[in-house]
Amino acid sequence: MIVIPRVLNGLLRELDEETARAVALDFAEQSIREGPRSDIALAEAALSYLAAARAVLAEGDTTLVATAHDAYFAAHTLGSASAQETSWIAVIAVAAACKPQLEHLGVMIRATRYRPTVVDVAQEAQKIAGRRALALHADPVAAARGARWEAARRQLQHLIAVSPPPA
């Protein structure tokens, strides 16, 4: 039997840094877009934060990321507990994608040596999918397990789609 999350984690660990950063942002965006739209302001702030991180990676433009960071955290404090928990993946992904730039801007504390990876973002997205499924099914354990597996399967498909062919 193929254990999709294990295969996915192995492939994610082999990614070059540039692809890993972009994929981390992709996984976070997908997770937020799939979530309930109960707190649209927080979801939009999280998506804007991810877009600002993409601008840092694509253009080196850090002007938007500090503003997006502040807007996200302002919306985060006003969001519901469930929305806060779900949207936190944006913070993990942005840190995985551009922690050095955030440190340089003074948005993130340099003393924290830990830098999340694309694997952390993928696992968080899987956890979020599992938590969403808990409330929706009669057998919550099986539903959560299935939702986590399905999230990993979609992530693997995305990774295959964006990965360059071998040289």
HELIX and SHEET records of a PDB file:
HELIX    1   1 ILE A    4  ARG A   13  1                                  10    
HELIX    2   2 GLU A   17  GLU A   34  1                                  18    
HELIX    3   3 ILE A   40  GLU A   59  1                                  20    
HELIX    4   4 THR A   63  LEU A   78  1                                  16    
HELIX    5   5 ALA A   81  LEU A  105  1                                  25    
HELIX    6   6 VAL A  118  LEU A  134  1                                  17    
HELIX    7   7 PRO A  140  VAL A  162  1                                  23    
END                                                                             
